[in-house]
């Protein structure tokens, strides 16, 4: 069995780079995907879905070096479901509102131009034919 998830969104915070005791780089960052539609009453509706992304090794180092909050990215990888529920990680925020995020292990991260930022020097820009939909 195999799963593959592709998301395109914006970083919600700067990446956090750490190293395992064996010296393997690992980075964590959050990505928000947004959906907008008009409902039956003609009102604009918005939905934001959060993904907590983990990347390893050279990908981790590149993400830590080039990505910042607000930056647009394409992330390809696999979901890591909550071991107890099999779904997204659910918690209650400081404001008392229930929240959820999907945990994702990145296999590939593409830096996209967006939010006024061009692709970093040496990064591969995403070509239109590479967009998976």
The 8 nearest C-alpha neighbors of each residue, nearest first, counted from 0:
[[1, 2, 3, 77, 78, 4, 76, 79],
 [0, 2, 3, 77, 4, 76, 78, 79],
 [3, 1, 77, 4, 0, 78, 76, 5],
 [2, 4, 77, 76, 5, 1, 75, 78],
 [3, 5, 76, 77, 75, 6, 2, 78],
 [6, 4, 75, 74, 76, 3, 7, 73],
 [5, 7, 74, 73, 8, 4, 75, 32],
 [8, 6, 73, 72, 32, 74, 5, 71],
 [7, 9, 32, 31, 71, 72, 30, 6],
 [10, 8, 71, 69, 70, 30, 31, 72],
 [11, 9, 30, 69, 68, 70, 12, 29],
 [10, 12, 29, 68, 30, 69, 9, 31],
 [13, 11, 68, 10, 29, 28, 14, 67],
 [12, 14, 67, 68, 28, 15, 66, 10],
 [15, 13, 28, 63, 27, 26, 16, 12],
 [16, 14, 27, 26, 28, 13, 17, 63],
 [17, 15, 26, 25, 63, 14, 27, 24],
 [18, 16, 25, 24, 26, 15, 19, 23],
 [17, 19, 24, 23, 22, 25, 20, 16],
 [18, 20, 22, 23, 21, 24, 17, 25],
 [19, 21, 22, 18, 23, 24, 17, 25],
 [20, 22, 19, 23, 18, 24, 25, 17],
 [23, 21, 19, 18, 20, 24, 17, 25],
 [24, 22, 19, 18, 21, 56, 25, 55],
 [25, 23, 18, 56, 55, 17, 59, 22],
 [26, 24, 55, 59, 17, 54, 16, 18],
 [27, 25, 16, 59, 54, 15, 53, 17],
 [28, 26, 53, 15, 14, 52, 54, 16],
 [27, 29, 14, 52, 51, 12, 13, 15],
 [28, 30, 51, 11, 10, 50, 52, 12],
 [31, 29, 10, 50, 9, 11, 8, 49],
 [32, 30, 49, 8, 9, 48, 47, 11],
 [31, 33, 8, 48, 47, 7, 49, 30],
 [34, 32, 47, 46, 31, 48, 35, 45],
 [33, 35, 46, 45, 47, 36, 32, 44],
 [36, 34, 45, 44, 46, 33, 43, 37],
 [37, 35, 44, 43, 38, 45, 34, 42],
 [36, 38, 43, 42, 41, 44, 39, 35],
 [37, 39, 41, 40, 42, 36, 43, 44],
 [38, 40, 41, 37, 42, 43, 36, 44],
 [39, 41, 38, 42, 37, 43, 44, 36],
 [42, 40, 38, 39, 37, 43, 44, 36],
 [43, 41, 37, 38, 40, 44, 39, 36],
 [42, 44, 37, 36, 38, 41, 45, 35],
 [45, 43, 36, 35, 37, 42, 38, 46],
 [46, 44, 35, 34, 36, 47, 43, 33],
 [45, 47, 34, 33, 35, 48, 44, 32],
 [48, 46, 33, 32, 31, 34, 49, 45],
 [47, 49, 32, 31, 33, 46, 50, 100],
 [50, 48, 31, 100, 30, 101, 32, 47],
 [49, 51, 101, 30, 100, 29, 102, 52],
 [50, 52, 29, 102, 103, 28, 101, 30],
 [53, 51, 103, 28, 27, 29, 104, 50],
 [52, 54, 27, 104, 26, 105, 103, 28],
 [55, 53, 59, 105, 26, 25, 104, 58],
 [54, 56, 25, 59, 24, 58, 26, 57],
 [55, 57, 24, 59, 58, 23, 25, 60],
 [58, 56, 60, 59, 61, 55, 24, 62],
 [57, 59, 61, 60, 56, 55, 62, 54],
 [60, 58, 55, 26, 54, 62, 56, 57],
 [59, 61, 57, 63, 58, 62, 64, 56],
 [62, 60, 64, 58, 63, 59, 65, 57],
 [63, 61, 59, 66, 65, 64, 60, 58],
 [64, 62, 60, 61, 14, 65, 66, 16],
 [63, 65, 61, 62, 60, 66, 67, 59],
 [66, 64, 62, 63, 61, 119, 67, 110],
 [67, 65, 62, 63, 64, 70, 14, 13],
 [68, 66, 13, 70, 69, 14, 65, 12],
 [67, 69, 12, 13, 10, 11, 70, 66],
 [70, 68, 10, 9, 11, 67, 71, 114],
 [69, 71, 9, 10, 68, 67, 66, 114],
 [72, 70, 9, 111, 113, 8, 112, 69],
 [73, 71, 110, 111, 109, 7, 8, 9],
 [72, 74, 7, 109, 6, 108, 110, 75],
 [75, 73, 108, 6, 5, 107, 105, 72],
 [76, 74, 5, 107, 4, 106, 105, 108],
 [75, 77, 105, 106, 4, 104, 3, 74],
 [76, 78, 3, 104, 4, 103, 2, 79],
 [79, 77, 103, 102, 80, 104, 76, 4],
 [78, 80, 102, 103, 77, 81, 104, 101],
 [81, 79, 85, 86, 87, 82, 78, 102],
 [80, 82, 85, 84, 86, 83, 88, 87],
 [83, 81, 85, 84, 80, 86, 79, 88],
 [82, 84, 81, 85, 86, 80, 88, 87],
 [85, 83, 86, 81, 82, 80, 87, 88],
 [84, 86, 80, 81, 82, 83, 87, 79],
 [87, 85, 80, 84, 81, 88, 101, 82],
 [86, 88, 101, 100, 80, 81, 99, 89],
 [87, 89, 100, 99, 81, 101, 86, 90],
 [90, 88, 99, 98, 87, 100, 97, 91],
 [91, 89, 98, 97, 99, 92, 88, 96],
 [92, 90, 97, 96, 95, 98, 93, 89],
 [91, 93, 95, 94, 96, 97, 98, 90],
 [94, 92, 95, 91, 96, 97, 90, 98],
 [93, 95, 92, 96, 91, 97, 98, 90],
 [96, 94, 92, 93, 91, 97, 98, 90],
 [95, 97, 92, 94, 91, 98, 93, 90],
 [98, 96, 91, 90, 92, 95, 99, 89],
 [99, 97, 90, 91, 89, 96, 92, 100],
 [98, 100, 89, 88, 87, 90, 101, 97],
 [101, 99, 49, 50, 88, 87, 102, 51],
 [100, 102, 50, 87, 51, 88, 103, 49],
 [101, 103, 51, 79, 78, 50, 52, 100],
 [102, 104, 78, 52, 79, 77, 51, 105],
 [105, 103, 53, 77, 76, 52, 54, 78],
 [106, 104, 76, 54, 107, 75, 53, 103],
 [105, 107, 76, 75, 104, 108, 54, 74],
 [108, 106, 75, 105, 74, 76, 109, 58],
 [107, 109, 74, 73, 75, 110, 105, 72],
 [110, 108, 73, 72, 111, 74, 107, 125],
 [109, 111, 72, 118, 108, 71, 124, 73],
 [112, 110, 72, 71, 118, 113, 109, 124],
 [113, 111, 117, 118, 116, 71, 110, 114],
 [112, 114, 115, 116, 71, 111, 70, 117],
 [113, 115, 116, 70, 69, 71, 112, 117],
 [116, 114, 113, 117, 112, 70, 69, 71],
 [117, 115, 113, 114, 112, 118, 70, 111],
 [118, 116, 112, 119, 113, 115, 111, 114],
 [117, 119, 112, 111, 110, 122, 124, 120],
 [120, 118, 122, 121, 117, 65, 110, 116],
 [119, 121, 122, 118, 123, 117, 65, 124],
 [120, 122, 119, 123, 118, 124, 65, 61],
 [123, 121, 119, 120, 124, 118, 110, 109],
 [122, 124, 125, 121, 109, 110, 118, 119],
 [125, 123, 122, 126, 118, 111, 110, 109],
 [126, 124, 111, 129, 123, 127, 109, 110],
 [125, 127, 129, 128, 124, 130, 123, 111],
 [128, 126, 129, 130, 125, 131, 124, 132],
 [127, 129, 126, 130, 131, 125, 132, 124],
 [130, 128, 126, 127, 131, 125, 132, 124],
 [131, 129, 128, 127, 132, 126, 125, 73],
 [130, 132, 129, 128, 5, 127, 6, 73],
 [131, 130, 129, 128, 127, 5, 6, 7]]
